[in-house]
Amino acid sequence: MLDVLGLEADDERVYRALLGRPNVTATLLADSLVLSQAHVDRALSRLAEWGLATVSADERFTAAPPAMALGALISQRRDGLRVAEQALAAFAEEHRATMTGSSISDLIEVVTGVDAIRHRFLQVQLAARTQVRSFITAPFVALPPEENTAEPMALGRGVHFRAVLDRAVLAEPGIIHDAIESMRNGVELRVADRLPMKLVLADAELGLVPLAVTPAGEPGAVLLHRSGLLDALDALFETVWAAAHPLALAGTGGAAESTVEFGTTGPTDLDRRILALLLAGLTDLTAATQLGLSPRTLHRRLRHLMDMAGVRTRMQLGGHAVRHSWVEPH
């Protein structure tokens, strides 16, 4: 657990043991932890060097208070990360200056093969400092959404994610559950009738565009560095984003039909998910399948919502839902 601070496994085991046994000798520690004397001596030496343990004149060791000792280490690491971030900004600026006037081969990298594309896809997201934007289309050649381990890591660093889904993607099995999880973590999602390509952008510095399968049968992609072409893709994303339909799916997923309840004064979370999917353009059958409902149950819930809204058609229901904040407006 403390390896992020630079401690090794033996260091942490010895420190934990010291917390419960002050003024203990290295020999007793080795016996209680079933570690060799050499391992314990090395760990104690490191702990003392880092201020996590003190040693008396008679060679007895005591753990330093965690709040003080570990707090100091964490502060040092935090300061070190700030210095590294400043260095990153300086290096990025140097790189931009160097790339100005570079040849096409310096600005565009061709990536071939599923593994290489997957690696670059994760790498681009982890390189982002402020935002990641993407177009998501089916099929998922290199990496399905549920296997995108870089997304939660980047979100944890405060990176803002926006994605536009091709409407056909919403018919993919499990995609609604993945979308709900992503939105719960802060990802903004919108739906477009049809997207021109797959795309992922990291800030205004990097872009990955998957291409068609090569004649050899391998998928390909291009990694773009800052350039006029990347600026064009930046503008394309923002144009598509502005025209796309916001996807707002409350709750945590489809409810079993046996537990479905009707709201008395307003739509339930399930109702909001139904409305969001239908407004995004899904058919009744596809929406019902994604939510784990039968078409009959979905129709019954829609009839209830129309009665609640006092309207007679689905078009009127959609307008009422937007005006009364049952779903996110466009």
Residue, then its C-alpha position, 0 to 999 in steps of 0.5 A: m500500500l505504501d509502495v507509491l511512497g517508495l517503500e518496499a514490501d518488507d519496509e511496510r511489514v517491518y513498519r507495521a510491526l513496529l507500530g505495535r511493538p515499540n522499543v523492540t530489537a531487530t532480532l525479535l522483529a525477524d522472529s515475529l515476522v518470520l523474515s531473515q535478519a538481513h531483510v529486517d536489518r535492511a528494512l530498519s535501515r531504510l525506515a530510519e533513513w526516511g524518518l519512519a523509525t528511530v533507534s536507541a543507544d541499545e539498538r532498540f527500534t520505535a516507529a515514528p508517529p504515522a501522521m508525522a512521518l508518513g505525512a512528511l513523505i506524502s508532502q515530499r512526493r506531492d512537491g516532487l509531482r508539482v516539480a515534475e508537472q512544471a517540467l512536463a509543461a516546459f518539455a511540452e513547450e519545447h516539443r511544440a517549438t521543435m515540431t514547428g516546421s517539422s516534416i509530415s513524418d514527425l507529425i503523423e505516426v502510423v500504428t498497425g495491429v490491435d495491440a499497438i492501437r490498444h497501447r496508443f489508445l490508453q497512452v493518449q488518455l493517460a497523457a491528457r492533462t485537462q480533457v479527453r474527447s472521443f467519438i465512439t463507434a462500433p465495432f470495438v476493434a482494439l478495446p471495448p469500453e469496459e476495458n478502458t482502464a485509462e479512463p478512471m485513472a485520468l478521471g482521478r487526476g481531474v481530466h474532463f471526459r466528453a464522448v459522442l456515441d454513434r447511435a448504433v453503439l447503444a444497441e451493443p450488449g451492456i453499453i447502457h450499464d457502461a454508460i451509466e458507470s462512466m456518467r456516474n464518474g463524471v463523463e459527459l456523453r452525447v449521441a449522434d445519428r452517425l459519426p464519421m470516424k472513431l477518434v480520441l483527442a488528448d487536450a490539443e496535443l494528440g489525436l488517435v484516428p483508427l483506420a480501415v483494416t490493411p490489405a494484410g488483415e491488420p487494423g491500422a491507426v494514425l497518431l497525430h501530433r499538434s498540427g493543422l490536421l489535429d486542429a481540424l479534428d478538434a473543430l470537427f469534434e466540437t461541431v458534432w458535440a454541439a449538434a449531438h443529443p445529451l444522454a442522461l441516464a439516472g440510476t445504476g442500471g435496468a431494474a428487474e421487472s418484478t421490482v418496477e414501480f411507478g412514480t406517483t408525482g414524477p418519473t422514476d429513474l427507470d422512466r428517465r432512462i427509457l425517455a433518454l434512450l427513446l429521445a436518443g433514437l433507439t427503437d422500443l425493442t432495443a431500449a427494452t432489451q438494454l434496460g432488461l424489460s419486455p416491450r410490453t412493460l416499456h409500453r406500459r410505462l410510456r402510457h403511464l408517463m403520457d397520462m402523467a404528462g397529460v399528453r396523447t402522443r410520444m412527440q408531445l411526451g418528449g416535449h413535456a419531458v424536456r420542458h419539465s426537466w425529466v431528461e436533459p435538454h438538447 
